[in-house]
Amino acid sequence: MVHENSASHFDVLIAGAGISGIGSAYHLQQQCPERTYAILEMKDTFGGTWETHKYPGVRSDSDLYTFGYRFKPWIGAPIASGQAILDYMGEVIAENGIDDHIRYGHRIEKCSYSRDTDLWTVEARKTASDETVIFTCNFLWMCQGYYDHEKPYIPNWSGLNDYRGDFVHAQLWDPEYDYSGKRILVIGSGATAATIIPQFAEKAAHVTMLQRSPTYFYCSENRNELADRLREVGVDEPTVHRVVRQQIMYDQDQLTKRCQTEPEAVFEDLKELVRAFTGDPDFPFEPHFTPKYRVWQQRLAFCPEGDIFRAAKAGKLTVVTDTIDRFTEKGVRTASGEEIEADLIVAATGFRLSVMGDIPFEVDGEPVNWHDTVTYRGMMFTGVPNMAWVMGYFRASWTLRVDMMGDFICSLLNYMAQIGAKRVEVALRPEDEGMELHPWIEADNFNPGYLMRGLDQLPRRGDKPEWQHNQNYWAEREEIPVIDCAGTEFVYDGEQTSERSARVIETA
């Protein structure tokens, strides 16, 4: 049911009240205070990822000094629980009056742009009443993330229906489930597995981790020595946040460079940390903790106090490196013929990529196929006006890009107001003619499974910095702040900047 005359207009619509949407709303309020806006959130509360995931021990795998917003000091352990992050976001919302702008329980079902009106029309369904409501806006800020929050990735395993125990994907975990005394099999070896396994090991009869290939882990105490020292001598929290944030980003930059130039040496350093936290100078890394890929081609999983390795050392965790032949009544049979029996099987097999929330998009009545577009710095897309998508970092903290994109988008909106433009889109420049186009990111750069499985859904990239999202925060922090909104890659009201400038001069 659609209510007649129910359209509500805003200058800006933000999709999603997760970490990206809340940060973007803050920047919009601060840098474009005259703009009206609303946030459409499909859930009944804020939080996004941190509301979706409820498995035991859910925590950040980035430090909160860089994952936290630059404008809101983080006070607490660097690696924080999901609840602590929700509390932090709640403070940002309350302190800045953002809650007045959030429309909870609004699932976006279609977005249509018209160059005749220079407006987006957004159809959303109120989940409580099943009523369709219409919004219009001048600019659409997509902050809904990159994966499906309701349908995780579960491989098409043979015999899954034959299994008689309990089976769940970690993303769909029921926090009321009691796993005490159970034999648990966790399938997967990434950040989710690294988080959930030490928690299981405390109360389960035994935990087995079945992995196709190992993951790199970085073990450290869950504290920041610099932050502790600055607080001890009486430095104020905003300064602590800024200084520690800068130090961590510098350290991460150095680590990234070392991973590229001396990956074997970095791996030896990672091993030494494991030995230190387990107290075992002979801790065995072959075959279950020696990854097949180069360090940093996938996210480096943080392991506070080496907890997953200590569980293995204590005999509470068994690691099996193999593939699945099929599920059986009692558990899983591997390709090598071993049967792993379990009372509970937890799939920690990752996300299902969801580009733009799987929302149908149209421009001038024509459906948008994202793979036919070319990305502008992973933020805007050729042929799609007045829209930006927040895609954060995976090696560095996601939120670093939320802050930078907030600055850029607000600068773009203010520039449009300055020149009186109603529409902006990006287009290849004359010097880009004949530029070879490639998938969103090259596999040798960053290759987690969910991304590789969905490359055909993502926009394409060129071979120039302007036309790719290279996942390199340390390059982008120099490039994005100095983007020239009058550059020839931007087309305003159908005119490239050079054409518009010539017309303005001619009529002056």
N, C-alpha and C positions, 0 to 999 in steps of 0.2 A: 504494500500500500504506500503510495506516495502522496504526501500532503501538498495540495495546490498552494502556490505562492509561498513555499516554505524555504526558498533559497536564502541563505545568509551570506553576506559578502564580507571578505577580509582582504586587506592588502597582501597578507602572507598566510598560507596554511602550512603548518608543520605536521608531517605524518610521523606519529610515534612519540611516546612519552618515556622513552628509555634514556640511556646515558647521552645519546646524540641529540635527541629532541629537546631535552631539558637544557643542555648546554647551549644549543642553538637559540632557544627562546631567550636565554639570558643575554646573549650577544645582541640579538635583535632589539631587545628592550634598551640595552645600554647604548648601542650605536645608531639605532634608527628609532628613537623614542616616539616619533610621530606616526609610525606604522601600526595599523591594527593587525592582530593576528589571533589565530586559534590553533590549538594542538588537537589533532584527532587521534585517539588511542583506542585500539580494539579491546584491550583488557579493561577491567574495572578498577585498575589502580596503575600507578606509574612503576617504572623499574625495568621493563623490557627483559633482557637476559637474566637480570637478578631476581625477577619475579617468576620467570619461566622455570628456572632450574632450582630444584629443591632436594637434590640428592645429598646424602650425608657428607658433611664437610665442605660443601660448595664454597668456593673462595676465588678470589682474583688470581690470575697467573701473571699479572703485571703488578709492579709496586704502585701503591696508591699516591705516591708523591708525583708520579707522572700520569697515572691513570685518572687521578683526581683532576678537577678543573684547575686551570692556572689561577682563577680568581677566587677559589675557595680552599684555604689551607687544609691539608689533611693532618689530623692529629690521631695517631694510633700506630699499630704495627703496619709495616710496609705491605705485607700480604694480608688482605682483610677478608673476613667472612662475607658471604652474600648479604646477610642481614645488616652488617656494618655499612656496606655500600648503599643499601636501601635507605638506611638512616641518614647517611650523608646526602643522598639525593633529596630526601624529604626536607632536610634543612635548607638546601638550595631553593627548593620550590617555595617553602614558607617564607624565607627571608626576602624573596624577590617578588612575591605576589603572583607567581606563575600559575598557582592552582586555579586562579580565576579564569585562566585561558584554556584549561584542559577540558575537552569533551570526552569523558570516558565512555566505554561501551559503544564506540563508533567504528565499525569495520568498513574501510574504504573498499568499494567494489568496482569503481570505474573512474578514470580521470580523462577528461577530454579538453583539448585546447583548440581555440579558434583564433586565427590571425585576423579575422574580421572584427572581433570584439576585443582581442588581446586579453582574453580571460580564460582561466581554467574553470571547468565545471567538474566538481567532485561529487560523486554519488556515494553516500555512506549509509549503512544499515545500522540502526540502533538495535543492538543485540537483545536488549530487555524487552522491546515491544515489536521487533521485526518490522519496524517502520523505516522506510527509505527517506532520507533527508538530503537536500541538495545544498551544496556550498559553492560559491564562486570565489576566486581569488586572482590577484594579479601575478603572484609568484608562488610556486610550489616547492617546498623544501622537504625532500624525502629523507627521513631519519629513521626509517623502519628497520634498518639493519640489512643483513645479507643472507639470513637463513630462515627456514620455516619453523616457527615456534610451536606448531601443533603436530607436524609430521616429521620426525627425525629420520635420518638415513638408517635403514635396516637392510642389509644385503639380502638377496633372494636365496636364503639358505635352504638346502634340501632337508626335508623331514622336520621342519620346525614344528609342524602341527602334531608330530609324534611325541614330542617332549611332554612329560607328565608333571614336571616341576613348575615352579613359577618363573615367568620370563618377563622382563621389562627393559625398555631402553632407558638409559640414565636420565634423558631429557624429560621422561614422563614419570619419574619416580614419585611414589606416594610417600610423603614423610611420616605417615602413620604406620607404615609397614615395619614389622618387627623381624629383623634378620638374626637375632641372637641364636647362637648354636647351630646355624645352618652352614652347609658346605656351599660356598659361593664361587661361581665361575664368572669372571669379568672378561669380556671379549673386547680387546682394544688395548692400546698402550700409550695414548696421548695424555693431554693435560687432565681430561676428565677421569681417566683411569688412575692417574697419579694422585688425584685428589681423593677419590672415593675408596681406593684400596686400603690405605692406612686406617681409615675410619671403620671399614668392614672388619679389618684384622683385629680390632679391639674386642669385638663381641662375637664374631663368627667362629664356627668350629675350625674352619680353614678357608683360605682364599687362594684361588688359582687365577693367574692372568694368562690368557691365551692371546698371543700376538702374531701377526704375520711378519712384522719386523720391529726391531727395538726403536726406542725414542731416546734422544739426548735429554739428560736432566742436569739442571744446575742446582746444586745443593748449597744452602746458606742458612744461617740463623735468620729468624723472622724479626729482625731489628735493623735499624740503621744507625751505625755508630756515630756518624756525623750529626744526625738529627738529635741523638741523645746528648751529645757533647754541647751542641748549640743551646739546647734547652737548659742544660746544667748551668751554663754561664749566664742565663737570663735573656737570651735573644728572643724577640717576639715571634709569634707563630707565622705571620705572613713572611717574615724574613727567613725563618727556618724552611718554610715550604719552598720559597723561591731558590734558596741556595742549594738545598738538598736535591730539588728537582733538576737544577743545572748540573750538579755533580753526577747524578744518576745518568742523565742523558749523555754526558761526556764519557762516562764509563761504558755505556752501551755502544756508543760510537766506536770507541777503541776496540771493544769486543767484536763488533761486526767486522771491522777491518781485519782483525786477527783471524777471524773465521774464514775470510776470503784469502788471506795470504799464508796462513800457517794453520790450517784446520787440524792437522794431526797433533800439533802442540796444544791447541785448545782442548782437544779431546783428552789429552793426558792430564791437563789441569782439572777437567771435570771429573776424571777418574780419581784424582788425588783428593778431591773434596768428598767423594763417596767413601773413600778409605778412612778419611778423618772422622766422618760422622758415624760410620759403623764400627770404628775402632778395629778394623780388620785390614792390615796391610796387604793381605793376599785375597781380598774380595774378588771373586771370579766375574769377569766381564764377558767372557766368551761362553756360549754364543748369545746369551739372552739380553745383554746390555751393550752390544756393539752394533749400532745402526748401519744400514746399507747406504744411506744417503750422506751427503756432505753436511757437516754441522752448519746449522742456520738455514738450510733449504726449507726446513719446516720450523715451526715455532719451538723455541727452546723451553721445555717445561720446567717450571720452578718447583723445587722440592724442599720445603722448609725442614731444616734439621735432618735432611736425608731420610724422611720418614718411610718412604716406600722401600728403600734399601735396608733400613733397620728392620722392617717387617720381614723381609726376605732372610736377613741374617738370623732373626729370632725363630725361623722355621714356621712363621705364620702365613707366609706367602710362597707359593710355588709358581715359577714362570715356565710357560711352554711356548716355544717359538715354532709355529706350524700353521698350516691352513686347515680349514674345516672341510671334511668330507661330507658329513651330514649330522643332523641332530638325531638322537636316539631317545628312547623312552626315559632313560636315566640321565642323559646329558648330551655330550658331543663326542663324535668320533673324528679324529684328525686324519689328515691325508696319510700320515705315516702308520695309521692303524690303532693309535692309542685312544682309549675311551676315557673321557674325563667325566666322572659322575658329579652331579650337583643338585642341591635342593632349590637353588635360585641361580638363574643365569641373567646377568646384566650386560646388555649391549652398550658399550661405550664407543660406538662406531661412527660418531660424528654427526654432522649436520647434513641436511638437504638444502642445497643452495636455492635461495629464493630471490631472484632479481626483481627489485622494485615491489617486493611483497607479492609477486605473482598477480599484480593488479593489471587488468587490461588498460592500456593507454592508447589514446587516439590524438592525432594532430590533424586538424582540418578534415575530420571524418575518416582519415586513413589510420589503420592500426599501426602501432609502433612495434617493429621487431628490433629489439635492442642490439642484436648481433649485426644488424645492418648499419648501425650508427658507429661513429668514431668518438672515443672519449677525449674530452679536454681535461687533462690532468686528473682523471678519475673523478671529476666533479660535475661536468656538464657534458652534453652529447649533441652531436650534429643533428640538425633537423628537429630538435625538441626545444622550443623556446621557453624562457621564463621558468626554468626548473633546474634544481641542483640536487645531487644525491650525496649523502655523507657516507663514504666508504673509508673507514679508518685504517690504521696500521695493524699489522700482525706481528712484526718483529719488535717494533716499539709499541707503546701504549696507544690503543685505539683513540683515546680522548685527545691526544696531542693534535690530531688532525681535526677533531671537532672544533677545538679552539681556533686553529688556523683558518679553517673553512668559514667559521663564524665571522672572522675579520674580513675575509675576501668577499663573502656574499653581501655583507653589510656595505662594504665599499662599492660593490657593483650596484646595489640598490640606490645608494646615495648618488653615485655617478649618473644613473638613469634619471633621477629626479633633477639633477643639475642641468642635464642637456634636454630634459623634457621628453625622454623616450619612454614608450609604453611597453616595448618588446625588446628582448635581447636573446640572441642565440649565437652559437659558435659555428664557424665554418672554416674549412681548409682555405689557406691563403694561396695566392699565386705561387709562392715559393714551395708550397706543399704539393703541387701538381705532380702526379706520378709517384707519390710516396707509397712505399710498400706497406700493406696493412697486415697485422699479425693478431693472434689471440690476445686476450686481455693481459696476460703476463706469461713470460717464457718459463717453461717447467724447470729450467736450470736455476732460475732465480728464486722461485717460491712455488712449492708443489704439493700442498696438502690435498688429500683425496677429494674433499668436497669441492675444491676449486677446479681440480682437473676434470671431475665428472661434469661440471657445469660450464665449461669454457664456451660451448656453443650457444649458451644463453646470454653471455655477457657481451657488452660492446667490444669493438676491436680497438687496437692501438696502432699508432704509427711508430716511426723510428726516431722521432724527435721528442725532447722533453715535454713540449706542450701537449703532445697527443698520446700520453701514456700515464698510468699510475704505477710508478716503479717501486712502491713500498719503501722508498728511501727517505725517511724523515729528515735525515741530516742534510740532504740536498734540498728537500722541499722547504725546510725552514728558512733557507736563503732565497728560494725562488718565489714562493707563493706570496710573501708579504710585499714584494715589489712588482707584482703583476700590474701592467698598465691597462686599465679598463678602456683606454682609447686605442688599444692595440688592434691590428687588422684582423685578428682572429675573432673579434666580436662584431656582430651585425646588429645594429639598432634600428628598429622599425623598418627592416628590410634593406637597410643600407650599410655597407661596410664602412668602418670609421673614416677611411680616406675619402670615400664618396660623400659622406655626410659633411665632413669638414669643408670640402670643396664647395658644396652647395651653400653652407652657412656663410662662407667668405664671399661667395658670389652675390648673395642676397643682402649682405650687410651694407 
